[in-house]
Amino acid sequence: MKITFRKMFENAEAEGRGFSSREIAAVINSIPAEERMARTEILAAVNGPDGPGSPETRDAIAETLSAMEMRAADAREDRARLDREIEARSLAAAHSPVLTPASAGSSSAEEWRSLVPSLNEYRAISGGVPSEGGYTVPTEISGKYIDALKAKSTFLRGLPEGSVIPFTSATFSVPQLVSSTGADYVAEGQTIPEGQMVWGEVKFTAKKIGEVQWASTEVLEDSAVDQRRVIADNLLRDASLKFDADAFTGSGSNPIKGVLSQGISTTLGAGKVTVTYDDLADAVARIEATNGTPSVVWASVDMAAALRKEKAAGSGVYQGGSPTDAPATTAWGLPILPSAFLPAKTVIVADASRVVVGVRRNATVRISEDARFDKDQVGFKLTMRMAGVSVAEATSVQIVKAAAS
């Protein structure tokens, strides 16, 4: 009968004795492979300074045997799993000759890779996240796209970082303090009056802006410029222009409500066909009168040009500096940002910290070679979800319109 270390240990334990070298040698050659891993540890314990019959030696051997049994169980599980994989591959090869390995010289990882194809195996321009079902540019490039969108959007460039708010639900709610009253003088010993704050909210639903561009693989391969980058940049430019259009002028049925429909509008008197620096100064004062802090000027193209060409009365000197200098880009310390989406003869002076934009999903470009696989074309798709523009109070956005004639 085969004798194992476990049996020998139990016999010695029952008899209250240690182990002899002859007993150990009798089972060394009969142990299975898993138990051989424990041989050195057991022999070391038996021949140790405590002696073969000491409690310390018996404890050490017991621990070694327990570990050995765990290793044996793991080995059995590994062998069973390998047997199942071999059986599955054999069945697949028998029923699908197409899946048979092309050559015996290829590695096992490559020759069976077609059995269970995954999204990791599809061709992709950039490393993406297959579990999300798409081919995305790396995360760090997506971050650059956010910056690029802001740089290309005249409206977003005028907002401070805190006014662009990411959110994680289908709707975007901006809490709004409608009114706050109750403060009054209080005589000594009299009851202090209670104040009352009335809160409301402005709620927006996330709206998606998207565009797809296609390019043949020949164009991408043969172009002298980096067409992938050109296409991605063009998608970002188109998205920023679409957002700017509604961020300024959106109203009514537009997905995004613009600032022109939320601010206070002032039309100049007859004969004042251009907006001047003096008119901007008046708008700045109106914002400051309500404790606002003016921070940006958005101007239609014609009014931005008129401000640059404005001359001081009676002197012929340009207010914005000499024509040989850099064009004036500020008025009363505020940046002037021209936009083609503002109606002619229109200038906006705003406290941008009181203007809020919700971003449900930042602009992201995804690339796929599979959608038009039969035509050998690569698709570039940009999507973003915005949730509208909210102005905290109308007085924070002062709209100045020049007279028609």
C-alpha positions, 0 to 999 in steps of 0.5 A, spaced: 500 500 500 502 506 498 504 510 504 503 518 504 506 523 508 499 525 511 498 517 513 505 517 516 504 523 520 497 521 523 500 514 525 506 517 529 501 522 532 497 517 534 503 513 537 506 519 540 513 518 537 517 522 532 519 519 525 525 515 523 529 516 517 527 509 514 520 511 514 521 518 511 525 514 505 520 509 504 515 514 502 519 519 498 519 515 492 512 514 492 509 521 493 505 524 487 508 530 484 504 535 488 507 532 495 514 532 492 514 540 493 513 539 500 519 534 501 524 539 502 520 543 507 518 536 511 525 534 511 528 540 514 523 540 519 525 533 521 532 534 521 532 541 525 534 543 532 528 541 535 528 533 533 523 529 529 518 528 535 518 535 538 511 539 538 514 544 534 516 539 528 509 536 528 506 543 528 511 545 522 509 539 518 502 540 519 502 547 516 506 544 510 501 538 509 495 543 509 499 548 504 501 542 500 493 540 499 491 547 497 497 547 491 494 540 489 487 542 489 489 548 485 493 544 480 487 539 479 483 545 477 488 548 472 488 541 469 481 540 469 480 547 466 485 546 461 482 539 459 475 543 458 479 548 453 482 542 449 475 539 448 472 545 446 477 547 441 476 540 438 469 540 438 469 547 434 475 545 429 470 539 428 464 543 426 468 549 423 474 547 419 475 554 417 477 555 424 483 550 424 489 553 425 493 555 418 499 552 420 503 548 426 508 553 426 504 559 429 503 560 437 497 557 441 495 564 442 495 566 435 492 560 432 486 559 436 484 567 437 479 566 431 475 562 436 472 567 440 473 574 437 473 580 441 472 588 440 480 588 442 481 584 435 478 589 431 482 594 427 482 601 430 486 607 429 487 609 436 487 605 443 480 605 445 475 602 450 472 596 447 467 594 452 464 601 451 463 599 444 467 604 440 473 606 438 475 612 442 482 616 442 486 616 448 483 619 454 489 625 454 487 626 447 480 627 449 482 632 454 485 636 449 479 636 445 475 639 450 481 645 450 480 646 443 473 646 443 473 652 448 479 655 444 474 655 437 468 657 441 468 665 441 462 664 447 466 659 451 472 663 451 469 669 454 466 664 460 471 663 466 472 656 468 467 656 473 461 657 469 462 651 465 459 646 469 459 638 468 453 634 470 451 627 470 444 626 469 439 627 463 437 634 465 441 640 468 438 644 473 441 651 475 438 653 482 436 661 482 435 666 488 429 669 485 429 674 491 431 676 498 427 681 503 426 682 510 432 686 512 430 693 516 432 697 522 431 694 529 430 698 535 434 696 542 430 690 545 425 689 539 424 683 535 429 682 529 424 681 523 425 675 519 428 675 512 425 671 506 429 668 500 425 665 494 428 660 490 427 657 483 431 654 478 432 654 471 432 647 468 435 644 461 435 638 457 442 635 455 442 636 447 447 632 443 451 636 437 454 631 432 457 630 425 460 624 421 466 625 416 468 619 412 475 618 408 477 613 404 484 609 406 487 611 400 486 619 402 489 617 409 495 614 406 497 618 400 495 625 403 501 629 404 498 632 411 495 629 417 488 628 414 486 624 421 488 630 425 485 635 420 478 631 420 478 631 427 480 639 428 474 640 422 469 636 426 471 640 433 470 647 429 463 645 426 461 643 433 463 650 436 460 654 431 454 650 432 454 651 439 456 659 438 450 660 434 445 658 439 449 660 445 448 667 442 441 667 439 438 661 441 430 662 443 424 659 442 424 652 439 432 652 439 435 647 443 439 652 447 437 658 449 442 664 448 444 670 452 440 675 447 434 672 449 435 673 456 439 679 457 437 687 457 437 690 451 438 698 449 437 701 443 441 707 441 438 713 439 437 715 431 443 717 428 448 713 432 449 707 427 455 704 431 457 702 438 462 706 441 467 706 447 462 711 451 456 706 450 461 700 452 462 704 458 455 706 460 453 698 459 459 697 464 456 702 469 449 698 468 452 692 470 456 695 476 450 698 479 447 691 480 453 689 484 456 685 478 463 685 475 463 686 467 468 681 464 467 680 457 465 684 451 462 680 445 461 684 438 458 683 432 463 683 426 461 690 424 461 693 431 468 690 432 471 693 426 467 700 428 471 700 435 477 699 432 476 705 427 473 709 432 477 716 433 478 721 438 473 727 437 477 733 433 484 729 433 483 724 428 487 719 433 485 712 433 482 710 440 484 703 439 491 705 438 495 706 432 494 702 425 501 700 425 500 697 432 496 690 434 489 691 433 485 693 440 483 687 443 480 690 450 475 696 452 475 698 459 480 692 460 475 687 458 477 683 452 473 684 445 471 677 442 468 678 435 463 673 433 459 672 426 453 669 430 451 676 433 446 680 429 449 686 425 450 692 430 450 688 436 455 688 442 454 685 449 457 687 455 457 681 460 459 679 467 461 672 465 461 669 472 453 670 472 452 666 465 452 658 466 453 653 461 452 645 462 456 640 459 453 633 459 458 630 455 465 633 452 466 633 445 469 626 443 472 624 436 471 616 435 474 613 429 471 606 426 474 602 420 468 597 420 462 601 419 463 602 411 468 596 411 466 594 404 468 600 401 474 601 405 472 607 408 474 610 415 469 614 419 470 620 424 464 621 429 464 627 433 459 628 439 458 632 445 452 634 449 450 641 452 445 643 456 443 650 455 445 657 457 443 660 463 443 667 465 443 668 473 439 675 472 438 679 466 442 685 468 448 681 468 448 681 460 447 688 457 446 688 450 447 694 446 444 695 439 446 701 434 441 705 431 439 702 424 440 709 421 
